[in-house]
Amino acid sequence: MSNYIDLVPSSVSLIESLRNMGYSIETAIADIIDNSITAGADYVNIRFAWNSGDPWLAVIDDGSGMTKNELIDAMRFGSMNPLESRTIHDLGRFGLGMKTASFSQCRHLTVVSKKDGQISCCEWNLDKLSQADNIGWKLGIVDLATIRKRNILNSVYDESLAHFDNATIIFWENIDRAKEQVPLAKQESHFNALIDDTRKHLELVFHRYLSPDPGRKKVTITINGDELTAFNPFNPRNLATQELAEQKIVLEGETITVQPYVLPHHNKVSRQEYDQYSGEGGYLHNQGFYVYRNRRLIIKGTWFRLIKKEELNKLIRVRVDIPNSLDHLWKIDVKKSHAYPPESIKNELRQVIRKIEISGRKVYRQRGQRLLNNIKTPVWNRIALGGKIFYQINREHQLVKELLNTVPAQQKALVENLITTFESSFPVDMFFNDIASIPEQVESPKFSEKDLEILLDIFIQSWVSTGTPQSELPEKLLSTDPFASNQDITRKILEQRGYDCE
C-alpha cells in the first residue's frame, strides 16, 4: 500500500517558470481579452502609459464582473480543468490564461472587479512573494481604501468602473519584459512599437468580433480610446475574391466548417490593397489554413505539412472553424496560438486542398494566359524539351527577320551570336526570386508613343512590301509584340492614321 504526502510546489519557482511559456505582449493581451469576451463584454478598453520609465497597462471590460469568491477562484492557478465541458462561447480552456499571460509581461498583477455594484480586488505581487520566506500561495486581498491610495489604479478605477454595475480591470505594473535587453534611451519607443504590434495582432485575431456577421454581437476594442478596425485576411468584400464552396467535416458528433477563399491577383486590385492583404511575410508566407475557435483566430498561414507552400498557391487562404469541444483533439495550447489537426481529419483536409488548388492556380496564371492568347507573334518563345523549359527569342518575329535580312552577310553571324547571348543570359534566378516575392513590382520596360510609331512604320512598310493588304494590318499589328502588349497606344496611332481597329 502506498503512502501519500502533500508536496506543494514552491510558489516563486513555479510562477517564475510559468513566466517563460512563450507569450509575446500581443498574445498575452489577446488572452486577457478572451476572458472579457467570455464574460459577455460589449466594450474592452486597453489603456497604457510609459509613465516615465515605469510603464503600466490595464485591460478594462464591461462584462459580467466577479464576486469576491469568483475573483479569488479566478486568481487560482489552474482554476478550471481543461477536460471539463464548457459553454460553446467560452474562449478559455486551462484556467491559466489571465495569470500566465499577465506574468509573462509584468511582476505585479491586480484585478479589480465589480458585480452588482459590489467591488472586489485581489493581487499577485511576485516581488513580495520572492522576498518573504515560506509565504506560500498567499493571495493579496485589497480593499477600496488601498485602491484609493494607489494613484494610477485609482484613476483607472474612477474612469472605468465607477459608472458601471458590472465591470473588471486587469492591471499590470512593473512591466519588466518590455524593457529587457533594450538600451535605456530606446525603451520608450520600443514599448510604443510593442503596442503598435499589439493593435495589428488584435485587429486580426478578433476581426470576427470587431466586425461580426449579421446576427452576431459586436465587441468594441479600443487602445487609449482609439477604436480598433477589423482586418479580415480573406478580403471578402472585394468582388475579385473567390469564395469557394463551404465544406463540413463531422468529428465526434461536432462539425468543423471549412471555407476556402482565393484572393485577387495583383492586377485586380490597387497596389495599396494588394500590399495591405499580403500580411507580414507576404502572400507566399500567409497562404494556408486559418483556424478559428469560436470565431477567435488561433493559428494562421499553415498547411499543417500536408503540402508545401508554393508560389502558385499563394493566393489561397482557408478558414477553418472548430468548436471548443474539440480542443483536446486539435492540441490547443495554453497561449491559444497553436493548433494541429487530429489524424482522423488530415485526409479530409488534403481533399479540400486538392479541390481548391486548381482555382488558386488558375487565378494566379490567368493574366499571363489571357495575354498569351492575344499575342500570336511573341518576341519570346517558350520551349519545353527533354523535361526542361527554355525561353528563346522568336526568329520568325518580323523585327528579327527584318534585321537579319538587312545586315550585310558578314555581320549576320555576329547578330545571331548576339541573340544567342541574350537568350543564354536570361536571369532565371533573379526573375524567379522577384516574381515569387514581389510580382506586383515586376514590369516590362515601357515603350513611348514615339518609339511605337517608329516601330509601327517599320512593320507596316515590311508587310506592305510583301503583299499584306492594308485592311489586315491593324489585326496583324495588335497580335504581334510589342504592339499586342501596348494595345491602347497602338490603337490610338492607327486610328490617327485612318485605320479601322474594330
SULFENZI-V375483 format. One line per field, one symbol per residue. ss: DSSP state (h for helix, s for strand, l for the rest). Layout:
BEGIN
ss: ???
END
This chain:
BEGIN
ss: llllllllllhhhhhhhhllllllhhhhhhhhhhhhhhllllssssssslhhhllssssssllllllhhhhhhhllllllllllllllllllllllhhhhhhhllllssssssssllsssssssshhhhhhllllllllssllhhhhhhlhhhhhhhhhhllllllsssssssllllllllllhhhhhhhhhhhhhhhhhhhhhhlhhhhlllllllllssssllssllllllllllllllsslllsssssllssssssssslllhhhllhhhhhhhhlllhhhhhlssssssllsssssssllllllllhhhllssssssslhhhhhhhllllllllllllhhhhhhhhhhhhhhhhhhhhhhhhhhhhhhhhllsllssssssllssssssllllhhhhhhhhhllhhhhhhhhhhhhhhhhlllhhhhhhhhhhlhhhlllllllhhhhhhhhhhhhhhhhhllllhhhhhhhhllslllhhhhhhhhhhhhhllllll
END
